[in-house]
Amino acid sequence: MTGEAHVKIGFIPLVDAAALLIAAHKGFAKAEGLDIELIREASWANIRDKLAIGRFDAAHLLAPMAVASTLGLGHVRVPLVAPMNLAMNGNAIAVSTALYAELAAEGEVAHPAQTARALAKLVARRRAEGREPLTFGMTFPFSMHNYQLRYWMAEGGVDPDEDLRLIVLPPPYMVENLARGQLDGFCVGAPWSSVAVDAGVGVILHFGCEIFACAPEKVLALRESFADDDHSLVAALIRALDRGAAFVDEPQNLGEVSQILSRPEYVGVDAEIIRRVLTGHLRVKASDERSDANYLIIGRDGAMRPDPRQAEWIYAQMLRWGQTRHSPEMADRAKSVLRPDLFDAAIDCAHIQREIGAFAGPSFGGRSYADYLAGFDIGQRL
């Protein structure tokens, strides 16, 4: 790479884009010889399509979406690579205040297993009464939001494809639709579940990390051909975003980072909400707060280094929910999306093994896909 490289990067207004936004805003990208042009988008489909046709050089992207694009699922096949994670975790399942009251009336709602069983009772009652099924929103079929909702529901005995409706909505539209009664709940990235709570229309039922302990949420995605053309540019991007993440993770920068992300051209919500998200200390309903240091992980503890085993796990969720077929070739292709080799060429980082760690059900580690899927009562089998 010679001279200053102009790089167009698409992003969705979410706090988990923090490393990218701060790297551009604070000049860390400039220091690496990069002129980053940030383009704010409303939907993941727009991000994917513009990355695929070359309107974007890189993107803040759902980790499962990068795998799906590479496998040719739901769209023309465009091989993507993810040389770094932008965030682990950061989602939450929120429900309307009315649905929360119904769930709480069934008993304890502290643990996902408890709320999943309560949900199953409500689903059965609504069916017996001839009422419309519940409707939940998620941001894209190939997303951790979709898999977190489905995993949670299925552990209580709810078949998400038969017993209720799952619909796709862009993250910024979730709260509005919950307020209008068009949604009963949703799973979305920060800060939108917190916005629902502050607006008095929703309750955060579970943090995403209560469903999956350490899930790859967003990645820096590039077309495989683009990444192969200029390894030095890729390395510069990785270094710049790593510096952005380090700045975000420093406690003394919390106020500045929150103010920057609150700007309308970035996330565009109140800085205090963003501050709470970054500290993992959230208001979950009007009179209750909850903290979890793992609610959103940007760069600490080597989180930015991609792990191909997590791509295998994502592929297993796609198999479970009938989104793709199984073949050794498809499995290898999925695994190839997360590229630690590109990350390691730019950053010296400890190799930390991360177990995704679902709250219930079989562990994927070391199992065949067939054995793993056979451990569930609801979902597809090989």
N, C-alpha and C positions, 0 to 999 in steps of 0.2 A: 504494500500500500504506500503510495507516494502522494504528498500533498494532503489537503483536507478532503475527506470523503463525505459526500452528502448522503445521508441515510434516512429514508422515510419509514417511520414506524407507526403502525396503528395500535390504538389502545382503547379499552373500555373504561369509563370512569369508576374505578374501583380502587380501594386502598392497596390491594395487592399488586398494583402497578407502581408502587412507591419507588422501588429501586430504579426503574426506568425514568420516571418523572423527575426524581431528584438528580440523577446522573445528568440529565439534559439541563435542568434548571440551575444547578450549582456549578456547571462548567467542567464536571469530571469527563464528559464526553469530548469537549473541546480539547482538554489536556491530552487526550488520546488521538487527536487528529481527526475527530469526527464532528460533522455538522449534522446534528439530529433534528429532523423535522417531525414533530409529534402530530398525529392526526387522530382526533377524538371521534370515536364511532359509538353508535347506540346499540348495535347488535353484533353477536358473534358471527352470524352469517356474512355480514358485510366485511368483517375483519378477514375471515377465511377467503372469501372470494377475491378481495383486493390483493391479498398476499399471493393467492394462486396465479393471478394474471399479471403480477409484477407491478401493480400500482403501489404496493408496499414492498420494501426490502426485507422488513422484519416485522414481527408482531408480538404483542402481549396476547397470549393465546391459552385457551383451556388445554391442559395436558392431554385429556382424552381426544380432543378435537384434532390435535397434531397426529395422533395415532390413526384416527379415523380417516383423515385426509390421505395419509400414506397408504392405507389399505383400500382406498377408493370407496368408502362407505358414506352414503347419503350425498355424494357429490362426485364429480369427475376426479380420478386419482391424481393427486399432486403430492409426490414424496416430499415430506418436510423433515427437518432435523431440529432438535432442541438441545443446544449446547449448554444450556443452564436453566435451572428452575428460577422462577421469579418469586414464588411463594409456596409454602406448605400450609395447608389448612386455610382458615379465613372465612369459611361459610357458616351459616346458621339456618336451622329450620325454625321458621316463625309461623304462627297460626293466628287467625282472627281472635279477637277477645271473646267472641261468642263460642267459637270452637274450643278455645282453651277452657272456658267454663264447663263445657260438656265433658271434656277429657278429665278435668279435675274432679268432677262429680263422680267419676268411676273409681277414684282412689288416688294413690300416690302418683306423682308425675315427675319425680326426680330423675329416674333412670330411663334410658331409651326403651328397655324391655317393658317397663310399666306403661309408658305412653303408647307403645306399639300395640299392646294387648287392649288398652282402652280404645284405641282407634278401631281395632277389629270389632269390638262390641258396638261401637257407634255405626260402623259400616253395616253390620248385620241388622241393626235396628232400623236404619233408614231404608234398607231394602225391604224389610218386612212391612214397613209403613207405606211403601210405594213412593218414597221421596227420591228426589234427584240425588245422584251420587256426589260425594264431595269432589271438589276441584282443587288441585295443587299446581302451583307454577314452578317451573325450573327453567334455567337459561338456555339449555340446548340438550338434545338427546345424548350427544357424546360429551358428557360433562360429569364432574364429580358431584355436582348438585343432583343430577338425575340418579346417579348410583347411590348417593347417601339417602335420598328419599326412598328409593326402592328397597335398599337393604334394610332400612329401619322398618318400613311397612311390612315387608315379608317376614321379618322375625316375629311379628305379632300375629301372623296368619293372614295378612291382607295381600291379595294378589294385585299389584299395581296396574296390571293390564286388564283386569276383569272387574275389580271391585270399586274403582274410582276413576277419575279423569286426571291425567297429567298433561299439562299444556306448556308450550314454550312461550316465554316472554323475555324481552330484553331486561337486564337488571334494573335500570331506572324506572321501569313501568310497574314493577311489582307492588309497590306501596299503594299507588293510585288504584290498582285493580283490587287490592285487598280492601281498601276503604270503600269501594263501590259495591262490595259483596260479590264480585265476579270471581274471586278466589277465596278459598277457605284457609289456605296456607301456602307457603312457598319455601324453597331452599335457594339462597342467593348469597353472593359474596358481600363482604363489608364494603360500604357502610349501610346497605339498604335495609337490613333487618333492624338495625338500630334506629334508622329513620322512621320505620313503622312503629316502633315502641314509643319514640318521642312524640309522634303524631297521635298517640293514643288509640291506634287502630289495630295493633298487633302485640303479640307476646312472643319472645324468643323461647322456644321450647327446648331446643338442644343446640349447643355449638357443634359445628361439623366435626371437631376433634373428639367429641363424645361418641360419634358414630365410627369414624376412622381416625385412629390416634395420630397418624402422620401421613397424610395423603398429598401427593403432588397435585397442586391446584393449578397454577399458571406457569407457563414456560416462555422463554424467549424462543420464538419459532422463526425459522428461515426456510426458504426453498432449498432442497438438497443441492440443486445445481448452483444456487447463489453461494451457499456455504463452501462448496468445493472450488469455486472460482478464485476466492481470495481468503486464504486462511488467516492472513495478517489482519484483515478487516474484522473477521469474526473474533479474533483474539482481542483486538482493541475494544470491540463492543463488550465482550465479557469483562475485561478489566474495568471499563467505565461503569458498568452496572454493578460490579462487585464493590467499587468505591461508593456508589450510590447506596447500596444496601448497608455498608458499614456505617455510613452517615446516618441512615434511618435508625439503625440499631443502637446508636449512642444515646443514652438517657438524656444527656444535656442538650441534645438537638430536638427533643420531642416537640417542644413548642414551635420551633421554626418549621419543622417538617409538617406539623399539623396545619400551620398557616399556609404553607406553600400548597399542600394538597387540596386545601379548601378553595383555592382559586377557581373561578368558573370554567376556565379552560382545562382544568385537570379533573378533580372529582366533583367539586362544586357543591359541597355540603358544609355545614357548620364545623369549624375547626375543633370544637369541643367533642363532637361525635367522633371525629377522626382520632383525636387524642385517646379517647377511651378504647377505640378499636386497636390502636397500636400498643396499648398497655395490656390488652386482654381483660380489661375491667369494664364490663358492659352492664347497662341497665336492661334487664330482661323483661320487666313489666313495671308498671307505675311505681310500685312500692318495693321493688326487689332488684338487687344487683348480684352479679356473679363474676368471678374472676377465674381465668385459666391462662397461665403463661404461654401455653401452646395454642391458644386460639388462632393466632396468626403468626407464622414464622417467616421472616423475610430472608435474612442471610446468616443468622447465627448458627453455630455448631455445624458448619459445612453444608447447610441446607441447600445451597445453590448448585451443588454438584449433582448432575442428573444420574439416576441409577436405572439401568436397563431392566432390572428385576421389577421395578415399579411399572414399567411399560407392559411387562408380562401380566402383572396383576390387573392392569386396566383392560388388557385383551381378555382376560378371564371374565371380567364383568360384562364385556360385550357379548361373550359367548353365553353367559347365564341368561341375559335378557334378549337373546335371539337377534342381536344386531349384526352378527356375522357368522360365518361358518368356520369350522376348525380345519386347519391343515398345518403341517410343519412349516411350510413356506410362509403362510400368513403369520404364524407365531414369530418366526424369525424376523419378518418384516416389521412387525409391531415393536419388537425388542430393539430394532436398529434405530428407532426414532430418538431415544434419549442417548446422547453422545458424550459420555464422560471424557473420551479422548480429546475432543475439542476443548472442553473445559480445562483439562489437565495441561494442555499445551499453553494455556494462558495464565492459569492460577495454580499456585502450590497450595493444596488443600488436603486436610486429613480425609481419608476414605472411611466415612462413617456409614455403617450398614443401618438402614432404616426399615423397620417392620411397619407396614401400614396399620396393622393391629385393629381389626374390626371389633366392635363391642360384644359380638356374639358370633356363633357359627365357626366353621372350620378355618384353621390357618392355611394360607396358600403356600407358604414357604416349604419347598422340597416336595410338594405333591405334583402329580400329573394333573392336567386340566380335568380329565375325566373323574379322577378321585375327588378333586376339590368340588366340582359341581355336583357330584353325587351326595355331598354332605348337606345339601339344602332341600327343603321340602317344596319350595316354590322357585320356579325358574327352569331353564332348559338344561338338559343333560346331553352328554356326548354319546 
